[in-house]
């Protein structure tokens, strides 16, 4: 399980730009990203497998196009329960706070990409411990709050 892509944007509801690394700030979010702030959706995740599946269905999409902060390989995000803690890289820890989301209207992403998988496939979290993350970093899932690590 690893980070395939990191993306940020200055505005909500738009595609995000890929970056090689990012700083996660505890109780805030991804430094420089529009979704950062004191709420439960400070960071978002999608699987690279779902992005690829959407591409194979004929949409011209890639990393960041669904406004996800982190695209990973090897994780079925919808199977990760709310409350699970995820370690990104060496020090950053995220708590999963929401699976999927309700879209009240079609956003710019829907119109630009032709569809949006974030409402059904996206997972959101808040930053418990900050740190630097890089593309290629390992993702670890803690199986309980005592932070016993499960590596894949």
C-alpha positions in Angstrom: 0.0 0.0 0.0 1.5 3.3 -1.0 0.9 6.9 -2.1 0.6 7.1 -5.8 -0.3 10.8 -6.1 -0.6 13.9 -3.9 -2.7 16.8 -5.1 -3.7 20.2 -3.8 -5.8 23.2 -5.0 -6.5 26.7 -4.0 -10.3 26.5 -4.5 -12.9 23.9 -3.5 -14.8 22.1 -6.2 -12.0 22.1 -8.7 -9.5 19.7 -10.0 -6.3 19.6 -7.9 -2.7 19.9 -9.2 -0.2 17.1 -8.5 2.8 17.8 -6.3 5.7 15.5 -5.4 5.3 16.1 -1.7 3.1 17.9 0.8 3.1 19.0 4.5 0.2 17.7 6.6 -0.6 20.0 9.5 -2.3 18.5 12.6 -5.9 19.6 13.2 -5.7 21.6 9.9 -5.1 19.6 6.8 -2.8 19.7 3.8 -0.8 22.9 3.7 -1.9 25.1 0.8 -5.1 23.1 0.1 -8.5 24.7 0.0 -10.1 22.0 2.1 -7.7 22.6 5.1 -9.3 24.0 8.2 -10.9 23.0 11.5 -13.4 20.4 10.3 -13.8 16.7 9.7 -12.8 16.6 6.0 -9.3 18.0 6.1 -7.9 15.4 3.6 -9.4 13.2 1.0 -8.5 9.8 -0.4 -9.3 7.8 -3.6 -7.8 4.5 -4.8 -5.7 4.7 -8.0 -7.5 1.6 -9.0 -10.9 3.4 -9.1 -9.4 6.3 -11.0 -8.0 3.8 -13.5 -11.4 2.0 -13.7 -13.0 5.3 -14.5 -10.4 6.0 -17.2 -11.0 2.6 -18.7 -14.7 3.5 -19.0 -13.8 6.2 -21.4 -13.3 9.3 -19.3 -10.2 11.4 -19.8 -9.2 11.6 -16.1 -6.1 11.3 -14.0 -4.7 12.0 -10.5 -6.2 15.1 -9.0 -9.1 15.3 -11.4 -11.6 14.2 -8.7 -10.2 16.7 -6.2 -8.7 14.0 -4.1 -5.6 14.9 -2.0 -4.1 11.4 -2.0 -4.5 8.6 -4.5 -3.2 5.2 -3.2 -2.6 1.8 -4.5 -3.6 -1.4 -2.7 -6.4 0.0 -0.5 -10.1 -0.5 -0.8 -11.0 2.7 1.0 -14.7 2.0 1.2 -13.9 -1.1 3.4 -12.0 1.1 6.0 -14.3 1.9 8.9 -14.8 5.5 10.2 -12.4 5.9 13.2 -9.6 3.9 11.6 -6.2 5.5 11.8 -3.9 5.6 8.8 -0.2 6.4 8.8 1.2 8.2 5.8 5.0 8.2 5.3 7.1 8.4 8.4 5.1 10.4 10.9 1.7 11.7 9.6 -1.4 10.1 11.1 -5.0 10.5 9.8 -8.2 9.4 11.3 -10.9 8.4 8.8 -14.0 10.5 9.5 -16.3 10.0 6.5 -16.9 7.5 3.8 -18.4 9.1 0.6 -20.2 12.3 0.5 -23.5 13.8 -0.7 -23.3 16.2 -3.6 -26.1 18.7 -3.6 -25.3 19.9 -7.1 -23.0 18.9 -9.9 -19.6 20.6 -9.4 -17.0 21.8 -11.9 -15.3 18.4 -11.7 -18.4 16.6 -12.9 -18.7 19.0 -15.9 -15.0 18.9 -16.7 -14.5 15.1 -16.3 -17.9 13.9 -17.3 -18.5 12.2 -13.9 -17.3 12.3 -10.3 -16.5 9.3 -8.3 -15.7 11.2 -5.1 -19.3 10.9 -3.7 -19.3 7.1 -3.9 -15.6 6.2 -3.7 -14.0 9.1 -1.7 -12.9 8.8 1.9 -12.2 11.8 4.2 -10.2 12.3 7.3 -8.7 14.7 9.8 -5.0 15.0 10.5 -4.0 13.8 14.0 -0.2 14.1 13.6 1.4 16.1 10.9 4.4 15.5 8.8 5.9 15.5 5.3 4.6 13.0 2.8 5.9 12.0 -0.6 4.7 10.1 -3.6 5.8 6.5 -3.1 5.5 6.7 0.7 4.1 3.7 2.5 0.5 3.7 3.8 -0.2 1.7 7.0 -3.5 1.0 8.5 -3.8 0.8 12.3 -6.2 -1.9 13.3 -7.2 -0.3 16.6 -6.6 2.9 18.6 -3.6 1.5 20.3 -1.9 2.0 17.0 -0.9 -1.6 16.4 0.2 -1.4 12.8 -1.0 -3.6 10.0 1.3 -3.3 7.0 0.5 -4.7 3.6 
